Amino acid sequence: MGKTGGSSISLVTVGVIARNEELSLPDLLRDIEAQTFPHAMIEVILVDGMSTDSTKAIMDEFAKSKKNDFAATLVYRNERQIQPCGWNIVIGASRGDAIIRVDAHARIPSDFVATSIATLESGEDVCGGVRPTVMKDPTGWQSVLHMAEESAFGSSVASCRRNADKRYVNSVFHGAYKREVFSVAGLFDERLRRTEDNELHYRIRQSGYKICLSPEIKSVQLARASLGKMLTQKWLNGYWIGKTLYIEPRCFRPYHFAPLVFVLTLLVFGIVGFLLANWMPFIVLVTLYLVADLVLSMCAIGASWPCDFRALALPVLFPLIHVSYGMGTLIGIVAGPFWRFKAGRTGSR
């Protein structure tokens, strides 16, 4: 049972922020239109991050055509273009007793809102569900990228990515929040371009609220469709973990730093090998990693068999993902003190 106890929710805000999401946004808006929860009890708030494609036009058309289907359909602009600012616009403009965050690069089933609200009304303060990744119209190569993304070795061991029992967790994706939670814990930290949910969820837990993971709440995230986009995402995720350490280091779990430890160990053993002409520690580390890489790659291929022959590239993809993420974290840590000084003067919470 959550801190606020069970209560009836008469209006729910469904918020979506997007920048240049013209390819994925129409499907998500159709998902929102298909929700079984009474539309008279849903207000939809869409926030555009100064898109250069047709995202804003898609939002405006939805708001115009569906204005009588929901309690309200509102469109706002996020001139600062970063996610926490967009979510704070949603929270500030909302009238709902509960606020549901849905990423634009996602899909939700027709019972998503109903299940989320039922969980909140059962007495929870914040809730979310399992959120695996999927590919939109995947090619053979994209299916291989998806295998790497869904693998615990290639991406994350977070419970929300896979089926799990109902329990309390540190963080969730596509969360549903009772309004009171933001009044007590505060809004998203606008200094953070990523990891803003980890930091907010830490403050929520510190304020005495619980975050419930329910396997009955389901949604999916659309995975990056190219290797370049995937590696860029991993690098940026790591980079902002490094920077966020200067804001609130306690909001992360040990697994967030595994790629950093791997990269640092490679660098240290490489320097030792160069300075002392003793490459044995480096060779042992690389050998152990490659053995684990090959074994886990074969396990992933076996679990997805029959699959595209390009899955044989997994032993190469995993190191690329780990090094991108780990180097991003390292660079974020190095840049953090300079950024923290500047952001601390101009940022807001």
VOBA-1610 file (N, C-alpha, C; in pm, whole numbers, padded with zeros to 5 digits, always signed):
BEGIN
Met+00084-00119+00000Met+00000+00000+00000Met+00088+00124+00000Gly+00057+00220-00085Gly+00138+00339-00097Gly+00114+00438+00015Lys+00192+00544+00014Lys+00186+00646+00118Lys+00052+00715+00120Thr-00006+00741+00002Thr-00131+00816-00005Thr-00254+00730+00015Gly-00239+00597+00008Gly-00354+00509+00022Gly-00439+00507-00102Gly-00543+00423-00101Gly-00631+00413-00217Gly-00719+00535-00230Ser-00745+00579-00353Ser-00831+00694-00377Ser-00883+00687-00518Ser-00998+00746-00540Ser-01060+00746-00672Ser-01001+00857-00757Ile-00974+00826-00883Ile-00916+00923-00976Ile-01023+00961-01077Ser-01058+01089-01080Ser-01166+01135-01167Ser-01115+01189-01300Leu-00987+01227-01306Leu-00930+01278-01431Leu-00784+01238-01436Val-00741+01185-01550Val-00602+01143-01567Val-00542+01219-01685Thr-00421+01266-01667Thr-00348+01335-01773Thr-00252+01236-01839Val-00262+01223-01970Val-00167+01144-02047Val-00078+01242-02121Gly+00051+01242-02086Gly+00144+01336-02145Gly+00240+01270-02241Val+00267+01338-02353Val+00365+01291-02452Val+00448+01411-02494Ile+00581+01399-02485Ile+00667+01504-02540Ile+00744+01443-02656Ala+00773+01524-02756Ala+00837+01470-02876Ala+00916+01578-02947Arg+01022+01536-03011Arg+01097+01622-03103Arg+01136+01538-03223Asn+01089+01579-03340Asn+01120+01510-03466Asn+01081+01362-03459Glu+00959+01336-03421Glu+00908+01198-03411Glu+00792+01175-03506Glu+00800+01231-03626Glu+00689+01218-03720Glu+00664+01074-03764Leu+00766+00988-03754Leu+00748+00850-03796Leu+00680+00765-03690Ser+00705+00792-03564Ser+00649+00709-03457Ser+00526+00770-03390Leu+00513+00900-03392Leu+00405+00966-03318Leu+00264+00927-03366Pro+00237+00917-03496Pro+00100+00881-03538Pro+00052+00749-03479Asp+00138+00647-03475Asp+00098+00519-03417Asp+00065+00534-03269Leu+00146+00611-03197Leu+00121+00630-03054Leu-00009+00705-03030Leu-00037+00804-03112Leu-00162+00878-03095Leu-00283+00790-03124Arg-00269+00698-03219Arg-00378+00603-03243Arg-00395+00510-03121Asp-00283+00477-03058Asp-00291+00396-02936Asp-00366+00470-02825Ile-00340+00599-02812Ile-00410+00679-02712Ile-00559+00687-02744Glu-00589+00704-02870Glu-00730+00710-02913Glu-00802+00579-02883Ala-00729+00467-02885Ala-00789+00334-02866Ala-00802+00294-02719Gln-00765+00381-02626Gln-00770+00343-02485Gln-00912+00311-02439Thr-00925+00205-02359Thr-01055+00162-02309Thr-01100+00245-02189Phe-01008+00311-02122Phe-01045+00399-02010Phe-01135+00510-02064Pro-01239+00550-01989Pro-01332+00652-02041Pro-01261+00778-02089His-01283+00814-02213His-01214+00929-02270His-01255+01059-02203Ala-01375+01064-02148Ala-01420+01184-02077Ala-01338+01208-01950Met-01262+01108-01907Met-01179+01120-01787Met-01030+01128-01823Ile-01000+01153-01951Ile-00861+01164-01996Ile-00839+01301-02060Glu-00735+01372-02014Glu-00688+01487-02090Glu-00552+01450-02149Val-00533+01486-02274Val-00411+01455-02345Val-00331+01584-02363Ile-00207+01584-02314Ile-00119+01699-02329Ile+00001+01658-02411Leu+00019+01724-02524Leu+00129+01697-02617Leu+00224+01816-02617Val+00353+01788-02606Val+00453+01895-02602Val+00555+01872-02712Asp+00571+01971-02799Asp+00665+01962-02909Asp+00794+02035-02875Gly+00908+01969-02895Gly+01038+02026-02865Gly+01099+02101-02982Met+01022+02191-03043Met+01070+02272-03156Met+01115+02184-03271Ser+01031+02091-03309Ser+01065+01996-03415Ser+01088+02066-03548Thr+01174+02005-03629Thr+01198+02056-03764Thr+01127+01971-03869Asp+01053+01869-03824Asp+00973+01789-03917Asp+00825+01818-03890Ser+00736+01726-03921Ser+00593+01752-03910Ser+00534+01712-03774Thr+00618+01690-03674Thr+00568+01649-03542Thr+00464+01745-03487Lys+00493+01874-03490Lys+00399+01974-03435Lys+00268+01972-03513Ala+00273+01959-03646Ala+00151+01955-03726Ala+00067+01832-03691Ile+00133+01719-03666Ile+00062+01596-03628Ile-00008+01616-03494Met+00061+01680-03400Met+00000+01709-03270Met-00120+01801-03285Asp-00104+01907-03362Asp-00214+02003-03380Asp-00334+01938-03444Glu-00312+01853-03542Glu-00423+01786-03609Glu-00495+01692-03513Phe-00419+01621-03430Phe-00481+01533-03332Phe-00565+01613-03233Ala-00509+01722-03183Ala-00582+01805-03086Ala-00710+01862-03147Lys-00703+01900-03273Lys-00820+01958-03339Lys-00926+01852-03367Ser-00884+01737-03417Ser-00981+01635-03458Ser-01039+01558-03338Lys-00967+01555-03225Lys-01011+01477-03109Lys-01055+01563-02992Lys-01077+01692-03015Lys-01107+01781-02903Lys-01237+01746-02832Asn-01328+01680-02902Asn-01455+01639-02840Asn-01453+01494-02791Asp-01341+01424-02815Asp-01332+01284-02775Asp-01272+01267-02635Phe-01200+01369-02588Phe-01136+01362-02457Phe-01178+01482-02373Ala-01145+01477-02245Ala-01175+01591-02158Ala-01104+01716-02207Ala-00984+01698-02262Ala-00909+01808-02323Ala-00798+01749-02407Thr-00761+01820-02513Thr-00644+01785-02593Thr-00566+01914-02614Leu-00448+01922-02555Leu-00371+02046-02553Leu-00234+02024-02614Val-00183+02125-02682Val-00051+02119-02744Val+00031+02238-02695Tyr+00153+02212-02652Tyr+00244+02316-02605Tyr+00378+02304-02676Arg+00457+02412-02671Arg+00592+02411-02726Arg+00693+02411-02612Asn+00797+02333-02629Asn+00908+02328-02534Asn+01028+02395-02600Glu+01044+02523-02575Glu+01147+02600-02644Glu+01287+02557-02604Arg+01304+02500-02485Arg+01439+02456-02444Arg+01474+02319-02502Gln+01375+02248-02552Gln+01394+02127-02632Gln+01441+02004-02554Ile+01464+02014-02425Ile+01513+01899-02350Ile+01400+01835-02272Gln+01415+01704-02246Gln+01306+01625-02192Gln+01251+01674-02058Pro+01334+01698-01956Pro+01275+01739-01828Pro+01193+01867-01836Cys+01235+01961-01924Cys+01155+02081-01942Cys+01018+02047-02001Gly+01018+01955-02097Gly+00892+01913-02157Gly+00799+01848-02057Trp+00855+01760-01972Trp+00770+01692-01874Trp+00719+01791-01769Asn+00800+01890-01735Asn+00753+01989-01639Asn+00641+02075-01698Ile+00644+02097-01829Ile+00533+02167-01895Ile+00405+02084-01883Val+00417+01952-01905Val+00301+01864-01891Val+00245+01871-01749Ile+00332+01859-01649Ile+00287+01859-01510Ile+00223+01993-01474Gly+00286+02102-01518Gly+00233+02234-01485Gly+00099+02262-01551Ala+00078+02208-01670Ala-00047+02235-01743Ala-00159+02138-01708Ser-00125+02027-01645Ser-00224+01921-01623Ser-00324+01957-01514Arg-00442+01900-01528Arg-00546+01912-01425Arg-00579+01777-01362Gly-00512+01672-01407Gly-00547+01537-01364Gly-00508+01506-01221Asp-00582+01414-01160Asp-00545+01361-01029Asp-00424+01269-01041Ala-00402+01219-01161Ala-00286+01134-01190Ala-00229+01176-01325Ile-00098+01160-01339Ile-00029+01197-01462Ile+00049+01075-01512Ile+00027+01039-01638Ile+00095+00925-01698Ile+00192+00976-01803Arg+00316+00932-01790Arg+00421+00971-01885Arg+00437+00863-01990Val+00425+00901-02117Val+00444+00806-02227Val+00544+00865-02325Asp+00651+00792-02352Asp+00751+00839-02448Asp+00696+00833-02589Ala+00737+00928-02671Ala+00688+00933-02808Ala+00737+00815-02891His+00850+00760-02853His+00910+00648-02927His+00863+00516-02866Ala+00730+00503-02849Ala+00675+00387-02778Ala+00539+00350-02836Arg+00489+00236-02793Arg+00354+00190-02822Arg+00291+00141-02693Ile+00161+00164-02678Ile+00089+00120-02559Ile-00036+00042-02599Pro-00070-00065-02526Pro-00192-00141-02557Pro-00315-00062-02513Ser-00432-00109-02555Ser-00556-00035-02531Ser-00594-00026-02383Asp-00542-00116-02301Asp-00576-00113-02158Asp-00467-00046-02074Phe-00373+00022-02137Phe-00259+00078-02065Phe-00302+00178-01958Val-00385+00274-01996Val-00430+00375-01900Val-00517+00311-01792Ala-00609+00224-01833Ala-00700+00161-01736Ala-00621+00079-01633Thr-00523+00004-01677Thr-00445-00078-01585Thr-00359+00008-01494Ser-00302+00113-01548Ser-00220+00204-01466Ser-00304+00270-01358Ile-00422+00317-01395Ile-00508+00385-01298Ile-00560+00286-01193Ala-00594+00166-01236Ala-00639+00065-01139Ala-00530+00037-01036Thr-00404+00035-01081Thr-00293+00012-00988Thr-00279+00128-00891Leu-00291+00251-00940Leu-00284+00366-00850Leu-00400+00365-00751Glu-00519+00333-00798Glu-00637+00333-00711Glu-00633+00222-00608Ser-00547+00122-00631Ser-00532+00015-00532Ser-00448+00060-00413Gly-00390+00179-00424Gly-00315+00233-00312Gly-00171+00267-00342Glu-00129+00257-00469Glu+00010+00288-00503Glu+00024+00438-00533Asp+00146+00486-00520Asp+00176+00627-00545Asp+00229+00649-00686Val+00319+00561-00727Val+00379+00564-00860Val+00381+00420-00910Cys+00350+00400-01037Cys+00354+00264-01090Cys+00397+00265-01236Gly+00443+00152-01279Gly+00481+00130-01418Gly+00485-00019-01441Gly+00516-00057-01563Gly+00515-00199-01594Gly+00633-00243-01675Val+00622-00362-01732Val+00730-00415-01814Val+00732-00340-01947Arg+00853-00316-01997Arg+00867-00235-02118Arg+00983-00288-02203Pro+00960-00400-02271Pro+01063-00450-02363Pro+01075-00358-02484Thr+01178-00378-02563Thr+01193-00302-02686Thr+01148-00386-02804Val+01101-00320-02909Val+01062-00387-03033Val+01117-00306-03149Met+01124-00368-03265Met+01163-00299-03387Met+01039-00274-03472Lys+01030-00155-03530Lys+00922-00124-03623Lys+00964-00167-03763Asp+00890-00261-03821Asp+00920-00314-03954Asp+01067-00354-03967Pro+01112-00452-03885Pro+01255-00483-03880Pro+01305-00555-04004Thr+01427-00519-04045Thr+01500-00595-04145Thr+01581-00700-04070Gly+01653-00784-04146Gly+01735-00885-04082Gly+01840-00824-03989Trp+01909-00717-04037Trp+02011-00653-03955Trp+01951-00586-03833Gln+01835-00523-03850Gln+01771-00459-03736Gln+01727-00562-03632Ser+01691-00680-03675Ser+01656-00786-03581Ser+01779-00826-03497Val+01896-00823-03559Val+02019-00853-03485Val+02047-00743-03383Leu+02029-00617-03422Leu+02046-00507-03328Leu+01948-00521-03212His+01828-00567-03243His+01728-00585-03139His+01768-00697-03043Met+01829-00802-03095Met+01878-00909-03008Met+01980-00855-02909Ala+02069-00769-02958Ala+02169-00709-02870Ala+02105-00617-02767Glu+02006-00541-02810Glu+01936-00448-02720Glu+01862-00521-02609Glu+01800-00632-02642Glu+01719-00704-02544Glu+01801-00794-02453Ser+01924-00823-02491Ser+02008-00908-02409Ser+02051-00833-02283Ala+02048-00901-02168Ala+02095-00841-02043Ala+02243-00804-02054Phe+02319-00881-02129Phe+02462-00854-02146Phe+02484-00730-02233Gly+02395-00707-02327Gly+02413-00596-02419Gly+02349-00468-02375Ser+02250-00475-02284Ser+02178-00352-02251Ser+02165-00332-02100Ser+02069-00399-02038Ser+02043-00371-01897Ser+01975-00490-01832Val+01996-00502-01700Val+01928-00606-01623Val+01805-00550-01553Ala+01765-00428-01586Ala+01650-00365-01520Ala+01525-00449-01537Ser+01446-00459-01429Ser+01327-00544-01429Ser+01225-00500-01532Cys+01217-00370-01559Cys+01112-00321-01647Cys+01130-00368-01791Arg+01247-00419-01825Arg+01269-00466-01962Arg+01215-00606-01984Arg+01186-00677-01875Arg+01144-00816-01888Arg+01029-00845-01793Asn+00964-00957-01813Asn+00856-00996-01724Asn+00908-01009-01581Ala+00831-00963-01487Ala+00873-00967-01347Ala+00750-00972-01259Asp+00769-01021-01137Asp+00661-01021-01041Asp+00634-00879-00992Lys+00514-00858-00942Lys+00481-00728-00886Lys+00567-00703-00763Arg+00632-00587-00762Arg+00719-00553-00649Arg+00754-00406-00655Tyr+00820-00359-00550Tyr+00863-00220-00545Tyr+01006-00209-00597Val+01029-00107-00680Val+01156-00093-00751Val+01207+00050-00734Asn+01326+00074-00787Asn+01387+00207-00779Asn+01336+00301-00888Ser+01298+00245-01004Ser+01259+00331-01114Ser+01171+00252-01211Val+01089+00322-01288Val+01006+00260-01390Val+01003+00350-01513Phe+00974+00290-01628Phe+00947+00365-01750Phe+00797+00383-01764His+00757+00487-01838His+00614+00512-01865His+00535+00510-01735Gly+00586+00586-01639Gly+00527+00585-01506Gly+00395+00659-01498Ala+00310+00615-01405Ala+00187+00685-01368Ala+00207+00738-01226Tyr+00179+00865-01205Tyr+00209+00931-01078Tyr+00083+00998-01024Lys+00056+00981-00896Lys-00045+01064-00833Lys+00008+01206-00823Arg-00079+01304-00842Arg-00037+01444-00846Arg+00039+01484-00721Glu-00003+01434-00606Glu+00059+01472-00480Glu+00209+01444-00479Val+00251+01342-00553Val+00392+01302-00554Val+00480+01418-00600Phe+00439+01488-00705Phe+00518+01600-00756Phe+00514+01719-00660Ser+00403+01738-00590Ser+00394+01848-00495Ser+00494+01830-00381Val+00517+01705-00344Val+00607+01676-00231Val+00751+01659-00278Ala+00774+01578-00382Ala+00911+01545-00424Ala+00970+01648-00519Gly+00887+01729-00583Gly+00936+01826-00680Gly+00924+01778-00823Leu+00964+01864-00915Leu+00953+01835-01057Leu+01082+01774-01111Phe+01086+01749-01241Phe+01208+01699-01305Phe+01317+01806-01300Asp+01440+01764-01278Asp+01553+01855-01273Asp+01591+01895-01415Glu+01576+02023-01447Glu+01593+02071-01583Glu+01740+02088-01623Arg+01832+02056-01532Arg+01973+02055-01568Arg+02011+01928-01643Leu+01927+01825-01634Leu+01962+01693-01687Leu+01894+01670-01821Arg+01972+01638-01922Arg+01914+01607-02053Arg+01874+01460-02064Arg+01935+01376-01981Arg+01896+01236-01968Arg+01910+01200-01821Thr+01870+01079-01786Thr+01875+01030-01647Thr+01784+01110-01554Glu+01700+01198-01611Glu+01613+01281-01526Glu+01513+01196-01449Asp+01473+01081-01506Asp+01378+00995-01436Asp+01445+00925-01317Asn+01571+00881-01333Asn+01642+00820-01221Asn+01653+00917-01103Glu+01688+01041-01134Glu+01707+01141-01029Glu+01575+01175-00961Leu+01468+01194-01040Leu+01338+01223-00981Leu+01288+01107-00897His+01302+00986-00948His+01254+00869-00874His+01329+00850-00743Tyr+01454+00889-00739Tyr+01527+00884-00613Tyr+01464+00982-00513Arg+01434+01105-00558Arg+01371+01202-00467Arg+01233+01156-00424Ile+01162+01089-00514Ile+01030+01037-00478Ile+01042+00934-00367Arg+01138+00843-00380Arg+01158+00742-00276Arg+01205+00805-00145Gln+01291+00906-00155Gln+01338+00974-00036Gln+01226+01051+00034Ser+01122+01086-00041Ser+01006+01156+00018Ser+00908+01061+00084Gly+00937+00931+00080Gly+00854+00834+00148Gly+00755+00760+00061Tyr+00758+00784-00069Tyr+00668+00715-00160Tyr+00733+00588-00214Lys+00651+00496-00263Lys+00698+00372-00322Lys+00667+00371-00472Ile+00751+00302-00546Ile+00735+00289-00690Ile+00705+00143-00720Cys+00588+00116-00772Cys+00542-00021-00792Cys+00561-00064-00937Leu+00625-00178-00955Leu+00635-00241-01087Leu+00528-00349-01095Ser+00432-00334-01186Ser+00325-00431-01203Ser+00336-00496-01340Pro+00345-00629-01348Pro+00354-00696-01478Pro+00226-00683-01559Glu+00118-00637-01497Glu-00008-00620-01571Glu-00005-00494-01658Ile+00082-00401-01626Ile+00096-00279-01706Ile+00202-00305-01812Lys+00164-00296-01937Lys+00255-00331-02046Lys+00265-00217-02146Ser+00384-00201-02200Ser+00408-00108-02311Ser+00536-00155-02379Val+00569-00095-02491Val+00693-00130-02560Val+00762-00003-02603Gln+00894-00010-02613Gln+00976+00099-02663Gln+01029+00060-02799Leu+01029+00153-02892Leu+01082+00126-03025Leu+01234+00139-03022Ala+01303+00032-03053Ala+01449+00031-03048Ala+01507+00111-03164Arg+01630+00159-03146Arg+01699+00233-03252Arg+01723+00141-03372Ala+01700+00195-03491Ala+01697+00111-03611Ala+01831+00100-03682Ser+01936+00163-03631Ser+02067+00152-03695Ser+02173+00141-03587Leu+02288+00085-03624Leu+02397+00070-03529Leu+02446+00206-03480Gly+02456+00302-03572Gly+02501+00435-03533Gly+02410+00499-03429Lys+02278+00489-03450Lys+02184+00548-03356Lys+02188+00475-03222Met+02205+00342-03226Met+02212+00266-03102Met+02335+00305-03021Leu+02452+00314-03088Leu+02573+00348-03017Leu+02570+00492-02966Thr+02509+00582-03042Thr+02493+00719-02996Thr+02406+00724-02871Gln+02298+00646-02871Gln+02212+00641-02753Gln+02288+00589-02632Lys+02367+00483-02650Lys+02443+00427-02538Lys+02546+00528-02486Trp+02613+00595-02579Trp+02714+00694-02539Trp+02650+00807-02459Leu+02537+00857-02506Leu+02470+00967-02436Leu+02416+00922-02301Asn+02362+00799-02294Asn+02316+00748-02165Asn+02431+00745-02064Gly+02546+00691-02109Gly+02661+00687-02021Gly+02711+00826-01985Tyr+02714+00915-02083Tyr+02762+01052-02062Tyr+02682+01123-01953Trp+02549+01107-01958Trp+02467+01178-01861Trp+02464+01108-01726Ile+02495+00979-01723Ile+02518+00916-01593Ile+02640+00979-01526Gly+02747+00998-01605Gly+02867+01060-01551Gly+02839+01199-01497Lys+02764+01279-01569Lys+02733+01415-01524Lys+02638+01416-01404Thr+02542+01324-01406Thr+02443+01322-01299Thr+02505+01284-01165Leu+02620+01219-01167Leu+02689+01186-01042Leu+02718+01312-00960Tyr+02728+01427-01026Tyr+02756+01552-00956Tyr+02628+01617-00903Ile+02513+01564-00944Ile+02385+01613-00892Ile+02334+01522-00782Glu+02325+01391-00811Glu+02275+01295-00713Glu+02329+01156-00745Pro+02446+01119-00692Pro+02506+00990-00725Pro+02428+00871-00674Arg+02344+00892-00572Arg+02273+00781-00511Arg+02153+00734-00594Cys+02125+00799-00705Cys+02008+00760-00785Cys+02038+00644-00879Phe+02163+00597-00884Phe+02200+00489-00975Phe+02228+00360-00899Arg+02224+00250-00974Arg+02254+00118-00920Arg+02391+00073-00972Pro+02453-00025-00907Pro+02587-00068-00951Pro+02595-00107-01098Tyr+02488-00170-01154Tyr+02497-00215-01292Tyr+02510-00099-01391His+02471+00022-01350His+02488+00137-01438His+02635+00165-01468Phe+02724+00118-01381Phe+02865+00151-01394Phe+02950+00035-01444Ala+02888-00077-01479Ala+02965-00191-01529Ala+03045-00156-01654Pro+02988-00088-01755Pro+03070-00052-01872Pro+03185+00041-01836Leu+03164+00132-01743Leu+03272+00221-01700Leu+03385+00142-01637Val+03352+00048-01550Val+03454-00035-01486Val+03533-00112-01592Phe+03463-00164-01691Phe+03528-00239-01799Phe+03626-00150-01874Val+03582-00030-01912Val+03668+00061-01987Val+03787+00106-01903Leu+03764+00141-01776Leu+03873+00184-01690Leu+03976+00073-01670Thr+03928-00050-01655Thr+04020-00162-01637Thr+04104-00183-01762Leu+04042-00173-01878Leu+04118-00182-02003Leu+04225-00074-02010Leu+04188+00049-01976Leu+04282+00159-01983Leu+04397+00140-01884Val+04364+00103-01760Val+04468+00086-01658Val+04564-00027-01696Phe+04508-00142-01735Phe+04594-00254-01771Phe+04674-00224-01897Gly+04615-00146-01989Gly+04689-00107-02108Gly+04805-00016-02075Ile+04784+00080-01984Ile+04891+00170-01943Ile+05001+00093-01869Val+04959+00000-01781Val+05056-00082-01709Val+05139-00164-01808Gly+05070-00221-01906Gly+05142-00300-02006Gly+05242-00217-02082Phe+05206-00094-02116Phe+05295-00006-02192Phe+05414+00040-02108Leu+05388+00078-01983Leu+05494+00133-01898Leu+05588+00025-01845Leu+05533-00091-01810Leu+05613-00196-01747Leu+05648-00309-01842Ala+05603-00296-01966Ala+05627-00402-02066Ala+05576-00536-02017Asn+05464-00532-01943Asn+05401-00654-01892Asn+05255-00652-01936Trp+05227-00722-02043Trp+05093-00719-02100Trp+05007-00833-02050Met+05056-00914-01958Met+04980-01029-01913Met+04845-00992-01849Pro+04840-00893-01757Pro+04709-00857-01701Pro+04609-00814-01808Phe+04657-00736-01906Phe+04570-00691-02015Phe+04521-00810-02098Ile+04610-00900-02130Ile+04574-01018-02211Ile+04473-01105-02137Val+04494-01124-02006Val+04402-01206-01926Val+04263-01141-01924Leu+04257-01010-01902Leu+04128-00939-01899Leu+04055-00954-02031Val+04125-00926-02141Val+04061-00932-02273Val+04015-01075-02303Thr+04096-01173-02265Thr+04060-01313-02290Thr+03934-01351-02213Leu+03928-01314-02085Leu+03810-01346-02004Leu+03685-01278-02061Tyr+03702-01153-02102Tyr+03588-01081-02159Tyr+03541-01147-02289Leu+03636-01182-02376Leu+03598-01241-02504Leu+03532-01377-02486Val+03575-01455-02386Val+03510-01583-02360Val+03365-01559-02317Ala+03346-01464-02224Ala+03209-01433-02180Ala+03127-01379-02296Asp+03189-01295-02378Asp+03121-01238-02494Asp+03074-01347-02590Leu+03160-01440-02621Leu+03124-01548-02713Leu+03017-01639-02655Val+03031-01675-02528Val+02933-01765-02465Val+02795-01700-02461Leu+02790-01575-02417Leu+02661-01507-02405Leu+02602-01474-02542Ser+02687-01449-02640Ser+02638-01427-02776Ser+02574-01555-02831Met+02638-01668-02809Met+02581-01795-02854Met+02450-01827-02782Cys+02444-01790-02653Cys+02318-01811-02578Cys+02206-01726-02638Ala+02238-01600-02672Ala+02137-01512-02731Ala+02093-01563-02867Ile+02188-01612-02947Ile+02154-01667-03079Ile+02069-01793-03063Gly+02108-01880-02968Gly+02032-02003-02946Gly+01891-01977-02900Ala+01874-01874-02815Ala+01740-01842-02766Ala+01650-01786-02875Ser+01711-01728-02981Ser+01634-01667-03090Ser+01634-01752-03217Trp+01690-01872-03208Trp+01702-01955-03328Trp+01565-02004-03375Pro+01538-02010-03506Pro+01627-01970-03615Pro+01628-01818-03634Cys+01744-01765-03661Cys+01758-01621-03677Cys+01850-01590-03795Asp+01858-01464-03831Asp+01939-01420-03944Asp+02087-01454-03919Phe+02157-01493-04026Phe+02299-01530-04011Phe+02382-01412-03960Arg+02329-01290-03978Arg+02403-01172-03931Arg+02409-01164-03780Ala+02334-01253-03712Ala+02345-01259-03566Ala+02484-01300-03522Leu+02562-01358-03614Leu+02700-01392-03582Leu+02784-01268-03551Ala+02729-01150-03580Ala+02799-01025-03548Ala+02783-00985-03402Leu+02700-01057-03325Leu+02678-01020-03185Leu+02807-01009-03104Pro+02903-01101-03120Pro+03027-01087-03041Pro+03103-00958-03070Val+03074-00892-03183Val+03134-00762-03213Val+03046-00649-03160Leu+02915-00667-03168Leu+02822-00563-03123Leu+02833-00538-02974Phe+02841-00643-02895Phe+02846-00626-02749Phe+02965-00540-02705Pro+03089-00566-02751Pro+03199-00478-02711Pro+03178-00333-02755Leu+03121-00312-02875Leu+03095-00176-02920Leu+02998-00104-02826Ile+02894-00176-02784Ile+02796-00118-02691Ile+02862-00085-02558His+02939-00178-02504His+03001-00159-02373His+03102-00044-02375Val+03185-00039-02479Val+03285+00067-02486Val+03218+00203-02507Ser+03114+00210-02590Ser+03043+00336-02612Ser+02984+00388-02482Tyr+02916+00299-02411Tyr+02852+00338-02285Tyr+02958+00377-02181Gly+03062+00294-02168Gly+03165+00320-02069Gly+03244+00446-02097Met+03280+00470-02222Met+03352+00593-02257Met+03264+00715-02236Gly+03135+00701-02266Gly+03043+00812-02240Gly+03040+00848-02093Thr+03034+00746-02006Thr+03033+00771-01861Thr+03163+00838-01818Leu+03276+00789-01867Leu+03405+00844-01830Leu+03416+00991-01872Ile+03376+01022-01994Ile+03384+01160-02042Ile+03287+01248-01964Gly+03169+01194-01931Gly+03074+01270-01851Gly+03129+01303-01713Ile+03202+01210-01653Ile+03263+01234-01522Ile+03370+01342-01532Val+03452+01336-01639Val+03557+01435-01657Val+03497+01573-01682Ala+03390+01581-01760Ala+03328+01710-01792Ala+03239+01761-01681Gly+03198+01672-01590Gly+03099+01706-01490Gly+03127+01828-01405Pro+03248+01845-01348Pro+03272+01961-01262Pro+03251+02094-01331Phe+03293+02106-01457Phe+03276+02231-01530Phe+03129+02256-01562Trp+03059+02149-01602Trp+02916+02161-01632Trp+02836+02190-01506Arg+02873+02126-01394Arg+02799+02144-01269Arg+02804+02288-01224Phe+02919+02353-01240Phe+02933+02493-01200Phe+02838+02581-01281Lys+02836+02559-01411Lys+02752+02639-01499Lys+02604+02608-01477Ala+02570+02477-01475Ala+02429+02436-01459Ala+02376+02475-01322Gly+02461+02471-01221Gly+02416+02507-01087Gly+02373+02650-01076Arg+02429+02736-01165Arg+02391+02878-01162Arg+02267+02907-01245Thr+02248+02831-01353Thr+02142+02864-01446Thr+02028+02763-01448Gly+02053+02642-01397Gly+01952+02539-01403Gly+01843+02561-01300Ser+01738+02480-01309Ser+01628+02489-01213Ser+01581+02349-01180Arg+01514+02338-01068Arg+01460+02207-01028Arg+01312+02223-01009
//
